[in-house]
Amino acid sequence: MQDAIAIGDSMNDYPMVRDAGIGIAMGNAHPNLKKVADYITFDPADGGIYHAFKKFNLI
């Protein structure tokens, strides 16, 4: 899990985002998910995944 990056927006993603090496919450994510995320990106419609991937040098 420490080598994993997890991206989520709802509470069913909570354990995944919390336990991943890097947990990313989408901009539209539930407030409690944002609290455990290492990084909060933009909303999906605003290129959130793209911006997160750029931030962590994945693209």
Buried (B, 14 or more C-beta within 10 A) or exposed (E): EEEEBBBBBEEEBBEBBBEBEBBBBBBBBBEEBBEBBBBBBBEBEEEBBBBBBEEBEEE
